Amino acid sequence: MRAALIFLVVLIVTTGFSIPGFSKDPDFSWGYRFDGEIAQVLETANELTIYSLNMDHPTKPKTDLFYTYPILGKAYLKGKQAYEATAAFKAAVDHGGRQALCFNPRHALSIVANGHTYDYLLCYECGSGMVIKDGWIFMGSFEAGGSPDVLNHLLSEAKIPLSKTGK
């Protein structure tokens, strides 16, 4: 059942289906911007967990997963670093993307706010991402682009390994 749900979410992300929480940004000729609850969580987060996800090889037994994606490492960020991570996600959305037919996220943020957990996954390779609330509520997909440099820097500072392939 969980695999079917993840497949459905990936299908929705890669086809560009949009639901409330994201809207076309009139200030940009491309892409979407975060709205409402999704935006508020990112804008007010001063503590979060950043994940480096592994898309290099198949999952080994007993590998920790973030949804279906193998975790290379994670770090708890607060203050300025948390702001930099959320700003990088917002910048990726502002940049827009092309939403190719892969979804190999190498970066994720997990933010606890108002008694809920919001997970933001980002694939720079295919130019898309998604937000999931409380581990199972699909909040929406988004186009994304730009550079993973800020997120990679934050992970490297925390001595977290990066995926060797893709972006």
N, C-alpha and C positions, 0 to 999 in steps of 0.2 A: 504494500500500500504506500509506504514512504517513497519507494522508488518511483511509483507512478506519479505521486505528487511532485517530486523533484523534476521528473520528465515534463510534466505539464508546465511547471514554472519556467524551465529552460525553454520550452517551446514558445511560451508567451514572450519571454525576454527576447529571443532571437527573431520573432516575427514583428516586434515593435508595437505590440498591443499596449495601449495606455489606459489607465484607470485613474480615478481621483487621487490626488497626491502629487501629480505632475501636471504641468500645463505648458503649452507652447509659450515661449517667452517672446513678447512683442519687441523687446529690445535687441533680439538676436535674430538673424535670418535662418538659423538652424537650431536644432536641439530643443530641449525642454529645460525647465527649471523645477526645483523642488518647491512644493506648496504645502500649506497647512501643517498638519502634524509631523510629516516627514521633515519639512524645513525647520520647524521649531525645535525638534530634537537635535538636529545638527547645529543649529545656531546657539543653543543654550548648553550644549555638552561641554563640561569642563573636566570630565573624566571619561575614559573609554578604554577598550581593549582593541589593539590593532593586530591583525593576523597576516602572516605570510603563508600563502597557500602554495602547495607543490603540484605543478602540472608536468614535471619532468619524467616521471615513470609511474607505472602502476602502483597502487597502494600495497604496502607490505602488511602482513598480518599484525594486528595490534597497533596500527597507526591511528592516532587520534584524528578525527574528522570534524570539519566545520561543514555541516550538512553532508554532502557527498565528497567534499574536497579535502585531500590530505593536508594536515597542518605541518608546516616546517617549523613554526614557532609563533609566539605571541608575546606582546608586551603591554603592560598597563601604562597608559599615558594620562597626564593631567596637566592643567594649566596651559602654558604656551604650546607645548607639544600636542596636546589634545586639540587646541585651536588650529594648529598647522595641519593636522590630519583631516579635520572636518573641512577646512578651507580647501584642501587638495581635492576632496570629493566634490565640493560645490564647484570648483574650477573645472573639473572633468565634465560635469554636467553642462556648465556654461559653454564649454568648448564644443560640445556636441560630438557626434560620432557617426559611424556608418552601419552599425549593427550587422556584422557579418554572421554567418551561420555557425559560429562556435560559441561556447561560453566556457572559458577557462580562466576564471577569476584567480588572480594571484595576490589580490589585496582585499581585505575586509575590515570593517569596523563593527564593533558590537557596543551599543550604548544602552545603558539602563536609565530610564527616565519615566517618571510618573507611574511607577509600579510595573512597567513593561520593558521588554528587551527588544531593541531595534537592531537588526543586522543589515548592514549595507555591504554588498559584494560588488566588486568592480573588475571588469576585464578590459584592459586597455587594448589587448590584441584584437578583439572583435568590435570594440567601441560600444560596449553596453554594460549595464549593471542592473541590480534589482535590490529591493528592500523587503525584508521579511520581519514581521512583528511576532514576538513570543514564540518563535521557532516554527510557526506553521501558517500564519496569516500573510498571504502575499499582498503587499501594499502597492506594488507597481514595478515596472521596468523603466529604464531610461537609457537614452543615448549618451555616450561619454567619449571623451578623447583627451588629447593632450599628452602629458608626460608623467610617468610614474616616479620621477626623480625625488619629489618631496617625500612620498610615502616610503620609497626605498631608503632614503636617507634616515628617516625616523626608525625604520626597522634595523638598519645597519648600526645606528647609534646604540640601539638596545642589544646589539650582538645577535640579532635574529638572522638566520640565513635567508637568502632570496632564491626564488625559482631561477634556474639557469637558462630556461628557454622562454621565448616570448617576452611580453611586456607585463 
